Amino acid sequence: MPAQDTDPRLLRSFVAVAEELHFTRAAARLFVAQQALSRDIRRLERELGRELFVRTTRQVSLTGDGERLLPLARRVLAAHAGLTAAFSGPEDRPLLVDLNTDGMTAARVLARARELAPECELMARFESGLTFAAGEVLAGRLDVSFGRAAGLSPAVLAGLGVQPVRYEPMAVLLPRDHPLAGHESVAMSDLAGETVYAGAGNTRTLEWTDLAALLFAEWDVVLAPPAPLAVGVAEFQRVMAKTGNPVLAVAGFPPLPETVLRPLVRPVPLSPLLMVWRKGADHPGLAALRAAVAELAATEGWMVRPSDSWLPGTDASLMRHRS
């Protein structure tokens, strides 16, 4: 007989594996060890008396019972999150802030917000892309995220507050032995005919791949085919080393061994970074984040668009918007 009181943690583990179809990625998403995640899934299967996943050495897939459980588990977790939010004062819970990737602009905003509101607990998360994170924000599982909002559907955007953060100049990450690695900067025309990786195949970062496709189409750059989704810097470096392809990045991308980062010029392609949150959200930490964005943008010139720059019209329009 199925258990009458299933631990929400087990359901959360199940949903993560069901959505990722990969135990390593699901464990990274939940910030738990893969062994602990596997243990939770086995316990849930025992409690329900059903096998939820088919596991092979190459892939993970849902069984029929797993497919049936997934929408039910999502509804239970959404109700649980709503209950917690309804009976927690804004100051009583941490604000969950998705930085996408550590060590970049969003991390600087978070650091400054912590200085402005030391009494608030602002907790960092790393969901890697706004395509996925925006849904988590609307569902109440995240509070704030950063990224390119133009890639989101109108229905999703309608539920979000939006604040422009920065016109981030793009760059290209090159293997150290690449012919362009010796240049101080790389003109877009220099990339013509090159195959450049821009996250193709990662369903969490569709907005980034879409922006790259628009850019590459104008300068005859080839969008690299999907690569295995790599979790962590070491895995990303290993996967990219196999292909040898340059990687589209932004100017502040953290350095990787055996690579060089070069700014893109003539024109300067821009990555539009915005901060988003659920409309109607009320938390002192959110106010601190918005104040930090305004302060840093003013002092660092983040919202000054270079004269020789490239940006799609939809993105330019959103960067002029402020909720």
C-alpha positions as a Python dict, from the first residue, in 0.01 Angstrom:
ca = {
    (1, 'M'): (0, 0, 0),
    (2, 'P'): (130, 350, -79),
    (3, 'A'): (238, 557, 219),
    (4, 'Q'): (-20, 801, 347),
    (5, 'D'): (232, 1078, 428),
    (6, 'T'): (496, 1102, 160),
    (7, 'D'): (788, 1329, 249),
    (8, 'P'): (791, 1632, 12),
    (9, 'R'): (1168, 1591, -13),
    (10, 'L'): (1119, 1255, -184),
    (11, 'L'): (874, 1409, -430),
    (12, 'R'): (1117, 1694, -495),
    (13, 'S'): (1390, 1440, -571),
    (14, 'F'): (1157, 1248, -801),
    (15, 'V'): (1056, 1561, -996),
    (16, 'A'): (1419, 1667, -1041),
    (17, 'V'): (1518, 1328, -1184),
    (18, 'A'): (1200, 1312, -1396),
    (19, 'E'): (1273, 1653, -1549),
    (20, 'E'): (1647, 1602, -1597),
    (21, 'L'): (1636, 1228, -1682),
    (22, 'H'): (1988, 1225, -1542),
    (23, 'F'): (2084, 1154, -1181),
    (24, 'T'): (2404, 1363, -1184),
    (25, 'R'): (2229, 1675, -1317),
    (26, 'A'): (1936, 1626, -1080),
    (27, 'A'): (2171, 1595, -783),
    (28, 'A'): (2354, 1914, -884),
    (29, 'R'): (2021, 2094, -920),
    (30, 'L'): (1917, 1990, -568),
    (31, 'F'): (2263, 2048, -414),
    (32, 'V'): (2277, 1690, -282),
    (33, 'A'): (2508, 1394, -335),
    (34, 'Q'): (2406, 1159, -614),
    (35, 'Q'): (2411, 867, -369),
    (36, 'A'): (2162, 1045, -142),
    (37, 'L'): (1938, 1125, -437),
    (38, 'S'): (1938, 761, -552),
    (39, 'R'): (1852, 658, -196),
    (40, 'D'): (1555, 897, -191),
    (41, 'I'): (1423, 760, -521),
    (42, 'R'): (1450, 400, -400),
    (43, 'R'): (1269, 492, -77),
    (44, 'L'): (988, 662, -270),
    (45, 'E'): (953, 359, -496),
    (46, 'R'): (929, 133, -189),
    (47, 'E'): (668, 358, -24),
    (48, 'L'): (453, 372, -338),
    (49, 'G'): (510, 11, -431),
    (50, 'R'): (586, 114, -787),
    (51, 'E'): (896, 136, -1007),
    (52, 'L'): (920, 496, -1129),
    (53, 'F'): (1228, 489, -1354),
    (54, 'V'): (1390, 257, -1602),
    (55, 'R'): (1765, 284, -1548),
    (56, 'T'): (2028, 166, -1792),
    (57, 'T'): (2397, 245, -1818),
    (58, 'R'): (2318, 502, -2088),
    (59, 'Q'): (1988, 663, -1997),
    (60, 'V'): (1710, 713, -1748),
    (61, 'S'): (1343, 714, -1849),
    (62, 'L'): (1009, 726, -1672),
    (63, 'T'): (792, 418, -1637),
    (64, 'G'): (418, 445, -1688),
    (65, 'D'): (375, 489, -1312),
    (66, 'G'): (642, 758, -1316),
    (67, 'E'): (459, 943, -1593),
    (68, 'R'): (137, 921, -1388),
    (69, 'L'): (306, 1047, -1071),
    (70, 'L'): (486, 1347, -1225),
    (71, 'P'): (190, 1590, -1259),
    (72, 'L'): (56, 1484, -918),
    (73, 'A'): (395, 1540, -754),
    (74, 'R'): (426, 1884, -913),
    (75, 'R'): (85, 1984, -777),
    (76, 'V'): (173, 1862, -428),
    (77, 'L'): (502, 2054, -428),
    (78, 'A'): (335, 2370, -558),
    (79, 'A'): (74, 2347, -281),
    (80, 'H'): (347, 2288, -23),
    (81, 'A'): (540, 2593, -145),
    (82, 'G'): (222, 2802, -134),
    (83, 'L'): (145, 2690, 220),
    (84, 'T'): (496, 2778, 336),
    (85, 'A'): (483, 3119, 169),
    (86, 'A'): (138, 3200, 305),
    (87, 'F'): (242, 3152, 667),
    (88, 'S'): (592, 3297, 651),
    (89, 'G'): (652, 3669, 688),
    (90, 'P'): (888, 3825, 433),
    (91, 'E'): (1162, 3851, 693),
    (92, 'D'): (1113, 3493, 815),
    (93, 'R'): (1237, 3312, 509),
    (94, 'P'): (1541, 3340, 284),
    (95, 'L'): (1511, 3499, -59),
    (96, 'L'): (1624, 3244, -318),
    (97, 'V'): (1830, 3422, -583),
    (98, 'D'): (1928, 3232, -897),
    (99, 'L'): (2261, 3358, -1034),
    (100, 'N'): (2264, 3118, -1332),
    (101, 'T'): (2646, 3102, -1310),
    (102, 'D'): (2874, 3205, -1026),
    (103, 'G'): (3137, 3478, -1048),
    (104, 'M'): (2960, 3710, -1291),
    (105, 'T'): (2739, 4023, -1291),
    (106, 'A'): (2450, 3869, -1096),
    (107, 'A'): (2691, 3760, -823),
    (108, 'R'): (2809, 4121, -786),
    (109, 'V'): (2448, 4236, -753),
    (110, 'L'): (2384, 3976, -483),
    (111, 'A'): (2701, 4073, -292),
    (112, 'R'): (2601, 4440, -290),
    (113, 'A'): (2243, 4359, -186),
    (114, 'R'): (2375, 4162, 110),
    (115, 'E'): (2570, 4470, 216),
    (116, 'L'): (2261, 4689, 181),
    (117, 'A'): (2036, 4451, 375),
    (118, 'P'): (2254, 4248, 615),
    (119, 'E'): (1947, 4147, 815),
    (120, 'C'): (1806, 3954, 516),
    (121, 'E'): (1910, 3604, 420),
    (122, 'L'): (1976, 3606, 46),
    (123, 'M'): (2052, 3252, -71),
    (124, 'A'): (2224, 3188, -403),
    (125, 'R'): (2107, 2921, -645),
    (126, 'F'): (2251, 2819, -983),
    (127, 'E'): (1990, 2709, -1239),
    (128, 'S'): (2207, 2794, -1545),
    (129, 'G'): (1941, 2958, -1763),
    (130, 'L'): (1636, 3182, -1748),
    (131, 'T'): (1427, 2957, -1974),
    (132, 'F'): (1403, 2709, -1687),
    (133, 'A'): (1441, 2947, -1394),
    (134, 'A'): (1150, 3173, -1496),
    (135, 'G'): (910, 2883, -1450),
    (136, 'E'): (1060, 2813, -1109),
    (137, 'V'): (1007, 3179, -1014),
    (138, 'L'): (641, 3170, -1120),
    (139, 'A'): (593, 2844, -927),
    (140, 'G'): (739, 2995, -610),
    (141, 'R'): (1043, 2768, -596),
    (142, 'L'): (1277, 3061, -674),
    (143, 'D'): (1231, 3428, -596),
    (144, 'V'): (1466, 3607, -835),
    (145, 'S'): (1664, 3517, -1145),
    (146, 'F'): (1878, 3687, -1409),
    (147, 'G'): (1908, 3646, -1784),
    (148, 'R'): (1775, 3732, -2128),
    (149, 'A'): (1401, 3782, -2088),
    (150, 'A'): (1327, 3827, -2461),
    (151, 'G'): (1346, 3449, -2502),
    (152, 'L'): (1051, 3392, -2267),
    (153, 'S'): (694, 3345, -2384),
    (154, 'P'): (449, 3637, -2345),
    (155, 'A'): (249, 3432, -2093),
    (156, 'V'): (556, 3384, -1872),
    (157, 'L'): (668, 3746, -1907),
    (158, 'A'): (322, 3866, -1803),
    (159, 'G'): (371, 3715, -1459),
    (160, 'L'): (716, 3862, -1398),
    (161, 'G'): (852, 4190, -1274),
    (162, 'V'): (1150, 4298, -1486),
    (163, 'Q'): (1443, 4530, -1421),
    (164, 'P'): (1723, 4584, -1676),
    (165, 'V'): (2067, 4525, -1527),
    (166, 'R'): (2338, 4544, -1791),
    (167, 'Y'): (2430, 4548, -2157),
    (168, 'E'): (2693, 4275, -2130),
    (169, 'P'): (2948, 4273, -2415),
    (170, 'M'): (2990, 3929, -2563),
    (171, 'A'): (3321, 3750, -2597),
    (172, 'V'): (3454, 3425, -2739),
    (173, 'L'): (3635, 3159, -2539),
    (174, 'L'): (3909, 3013, -2757),
    (175, 'P'): (4140, 2714, -2712),
    (176, 'R'): (4487, 2850, -2644),
    (177, 'D'): (4618, 2705, -2973),
    (178, 'H'): (4337, 2849, -3187),
    (179, 'P'): (4454, 3080, -3471),
    (180, 'L'): (4250, 3370, -3329),
    (181, 'A'): (4382, 3327, -2974),
    (182, 'G'): (4671, 3566, -3041),
    (183, 'H'): (4437, 3854, -3124),
    (184, 'E'): (4357, 4111, -2854),
    (185, 'S'): (3998, 4115, -2982),
    (186, 'V'): (3804, 3918, -3241),
    (187, 'A'): (3597, 4089, -3510),
    (188, 'M'): (3267, 3922, -3594),
    (189, 'S'): (3387, 3886, -3953),
    (190, 'D'): (3686, 3684, -3825),
    (191, 'L'): (3444, 3419, -3698),
    (192, 'A'): (3282, 3365, -4039),
    (193, 'G'): (3289, 2993, -4115),
    (194, 'E'): (3385, 2900, -3758),
    (195, 'T'): (3173, 2654, -3560),
    (196, 'V'): (3099, 2810, -3222),
    (197, 'Y'): (2924, 2647, -2926),
    (198, 'A'): (2637, 2842, -2768),
    (199, 'G'): (2454, 2594, -2548),
    (200, 'A'): (2264, 2410, -2821),
    (201, 'G'): (2083, 2113, -2670),
    (202, 'N'): (2055, 2262, -2322),
    (203, 'T'): (1681, 2311, -2271),
    (204, 'R'): (1744, 2536, -1971),
    (205, 'T'): (1925, 2801, -2176),
    (206, 'L'): (1717, 2826, -2493),
    (207, 'E'): (1722, 3206, -2466),
    (208, 'W'): (2103, 3210, -2498),
    (209, 'T'): (2112, 2973, -2795),
    (210, 'D'): (1839, 3176, -2967),
    (211, 'L'): (2036, 3500, -2919),
    (212, 'A'): (2347, 3331, -3060),
    (213, 'A'): (2155, 3200, -3362),
    (214, 'L'): (2035, 3552, -3444),
    (215, 'L'): (2390, 3685, -3416),
    (216, 'F'): (2557, 3402, -3607),
    (217, 'A'): (2311, 3428, -3898),
    (218, 'E'): (2434, 3779, -3974),
    (219, 'W'): (2803, 3686, -3986),
    (220, 'D'): (2793, 3332, -4128),
    (221, 'V'): (2904, 3170, -3804),
    (222, 'V'): (2800, 2806, -3762),
    (223, 'L'): (2610, 2715, -3445),
    (224, 'A'): (2780, 2409, -3296),
    (225, 'P'): (2556, 2102, -3256),
    (226, 'P'): (2436, 1992, -2913),
    (227, 'A'): (2701, 1871, -2671),
    (228, 'P'): (2649, 1664, -2354),
    (229, 'L'): (2518, 1887, -2076),
    (230, 'A'): (2814, 1946, -1844),
    (231, 'V'): (2760, 2024, -1476),
    (232, 'G'): (3049, 2218, -1322),
    (233, 'V'): (3355, 2393, -1462),
    (234, 'A'): (3571, 2080, -1487),
    (235, 'E'): (3308, 1886, -1682),
    (236, 'F'): (3239, 2183, -1911),
    (237, 'Q'): (3609, 2218, -1986),
    (238, 'R'): (3642, 1844, -2056),
    (239, 'V'): (3346, 1837, -2297),
    (240, 'M'): (3458, 2151, -2480),
    (241, 'A'): (3813, 2021, -2513),
    (242, 'K'): (3678, 1719, -2704),
    (243, 'T'): (3528, 1936, -2978),
    (244, 'G'): (3789, 2213, -2984),
    (245, 'N'): (3515, 2459, -3078),
    (246, 'P'): (3522, 2821, -2960),
    (247, 'V'): (3249, 2903, -2707),
    (248, 'L'): (3028, 3214, -2712),
    (249, 'A'): (3045, 3385, -2372),
    (250, 'V'): (3027, 3729, -2210),
    (251, 'A'): (3318, 3955, -2122),
    (252, 'G'): (3317, 3859, -1755),
    (253, 'F'): (3314, 3482, -1810),
    (254, 'P'): (3540, 3309, -1553),
    (255, 'P'): (3874, 3193, -1699),
    (256, 'L'): (3926, 2826, -1782),
    (257, 'P'): (4261, 2646, -1810),
    (258, 'E'): (4408, 2619, -2160),
    (259, 'T'): (4171, 2881, -2300),
    (260, 'V'): (4175, 3256, -2364),
    (261, 'L'): (3880, 3495, -2355),
    (262, 'R'): (3868, 3758, -2628),
    (263, 'P'): (3613, 4041, -2664),
    (264, 'L'): (3403, 4047, -2980),
    (265, 'V'): (3412, 4371, -3182),
    (266, 'R'): (3298, 4537, -3506),
    (267, 'P'): (3025, 4539, -3392),
    (268, 'V'): (3016, 4465, -3017),
    (269, 'P'): (2738, 4206, -2972),
    (270, 'L'): (2549, 4256, -2648),
    (271, 'S'): (2390, 4009, -2411),
    (272, 'P'): (2093, 4184, -2243),
    (273, 'L'): (2090, 4096, -1873),
    (274, 'L'): (1768, 4156, -1678),
    (275, 'M'): (1655, 4068, -1327),
    (276, 'V'): (1313, 3905, -1293),
    (277, 'W'): (1085, 3816, -1001),
    (278, 'R'): (726, 3711, -951),
    (279, 'K'): (487, 4006, -978),
    (280, 'G'): (343, 4102, -641),
    (281, 'A'): (638, 3959, -448),
    (282, 'D'): (708, 4149, -126),
    (283, 'H'): (1039, 4085, 48),
    (284, 'P'): (1294, 4335, 184),
    (285, 'G'): (1566, 4134, 8),
    (286, 'L'): (1404, 4206, -328),
    (287, 'A'): (1409, 4577, -254),
    (288, 'A'): (1780, 4545, -168),
    (289, 'L'): (1851, 4365, -495),
    (290, 'R'): (1672, 4631, -697),
    (291, 'A'): (1864, 4904, -514),
    (292, 'A'): (2191, 4718, -577),
    (293, 'V'): (2114, 4694, -950),
    (294, 'A'): (2038, 5065, -972),
    (295, 'E'): (2354, 5160, -781),
    (296, 'L'): (2594, 4933, -970),
    (297, 'A'): (2443, 5018, -1309),
    (298, 'A'): (2496, 5389, -1236),
    (299, 'T'): (2850, 5361, -1100),
    (300, 'E'): (2975, 5098, -1349),
    (301, 'G'): (2797, 5230, -1659),
    (302, 'W'): (2618, 4901, -1712),
    (303, 'M'): (2324, 5060, -1891),
    (304, 'V'): (2533, 5265, -2134),
    (305, 'R'): (2505, 5098, -2471),
    (306, 'P'): (2820, 5111, -2688),
    (307, 'S'): (2770, 5306, -3009),
    (308, 'D'): (2907, 5026, -3226),
    (309, 'S'): (2691, 4746, -3088),
    (310, 'W'): (2450, 4474, -3198),
    (311, 'L'): (2127, 4388, -3018),
    (312, 'P'): (1796, 4249, -3153),
    (313, 'G'): (1504, 4494, -3147),
    (314, 'T'): (1296, 4287, -2903),
    (315, 'D'): (1582, 4282, -2656),
    (316, 'A'): (1643, 4655, -2697),
    (317, 'S'): (1278, 4721, -2615),
    (318, 'L'): (1288, 4511, -2297),
    (319, 'M'): (1608, 4679, -2184),
    (320, 'R'): (1416, 5010, -2181),
    (321, 'H'): (1143, 4857, -1963),
    (322, 'R'): (1126, 4875, -1584),
    (323, 'S'): (854, 4724, -1366),
}
